[in-house]
Amino acid sequence: MEKIGTADSEIEHLFENKKRVKNPFVPIGALVTAGVLTAGLVSFRQGNSNLGQKLMRARVVAQGATVALMFGTAYIYGDTI
């Protein structure tokens, strides 16, 4: 158990000068993705496959935008903070 605590403190020591950047759009994008996914699954379950297919496509777009926001935030703030 001591090795785990030591590893954690070593990792924290490496990043003590780094600031955490929080992009508020990432959790919003995750919630939008989950909402569209849920709506799509409900739509499929009710037998409306056309709407379900459109919602699944919208989910892919929302998920891609969220991942792009995560990468963009990491790229912009990765070396400067």
C-alpha positions in Angstrom: 0.0 0.0 0.0 2.9 2.4 0.6 4.0 2.2 -3.0 0.6 3.4 -4.3 0.7 6.4 -2.0 4.3 7.1 -3.1 3.4 6.9 -6.8 0.4 9.3 -6.2 2.6 11.8 -4.5 5.3 11.5 -7.3 2.6 12.2 -9.9 1.2 15.1 -8.0 4.8 16.5 -7.6 5.3 16.4 -11.4 2.1 18.4 -12.1 2.1 20.8 -9.2 2.9 23.8 -11.4 0.2 22.9 -13.9 -3.2 24.5 -13.7 -6.3 22.5 -14.5 -8.2 24.0 -17.3 -11.9 23.4 -17.2 -13.9 23.7 -20.4 -17.6 24.1 -19.5 -18.7 22.9 -22.9 -17.2 19.4 -22.4 -19.7 18.3 -19.7 -22.5 20.0 -21.6 -21.5 18.1 -24.8 -21.5 14.8 -22.8 -25.0 15.5 -21.5 -26.2 16.4 -25.0 -24.7 13.2 -26.3 -26.3 11.1 -23.6 -29.7 12.8 -24.1 -29.7 12.2 -27.8 -28.6 8.6 -27.3 -31.4 8.0 -24.9 -34.0 9.7 -27.2 -32.7 7.5 -30.1 -33.0 4.3 -28.1 -36.5 5.2 -26.9 -37.4 6.0 -30.5 -36.1 2.6 -31.7 -38.0 0.8 -29.0 -41.2 2.5 -30.0 -40.8 1.4 -33.5 -39.9 4.7 -35.2 -36.7 3.6 -36.8 -36.4 6.6 -39.1 -36.3 9.1 -36.2 -34.1 6.7 -34.3 -31.6 6.6 -37.1 -31.6 10.4 -37.4 -31.0 10.7 -33.6 -28.2 8.2 -33.7 -26.5 10.3 -36.5 -27.0 13.4 -34.3 -25.4 11.5 -31.4 -22.3 10.8 -33.5 -22.1 14.5 -34.4 -22.5 15.6 -30.7 -20.0 13.0 -29.6 -17.5 14.1 -32.2 -17.9 17.7 -31.2 -17.3 16.9 -27.5 -14.2 14.9 -28.3 -13.0 17.8 -30.6 -13.5 20.2 -27.7 -11.5 18.0 -25.4 -8.6 17.8 -27.8 -8.8 21.5 -28.7 -8.7 22.4 -25.0 -5.7 20.1 -24.4 -3.9 21.5 -27.5 -4.5 25.2 -26.7 -3.7 25.0 -23.0 -1.4 22.0 -22.9 2.0 23.9 -23.0 1.0 27.4 -21.9 -0.3 26.7 -18.4 
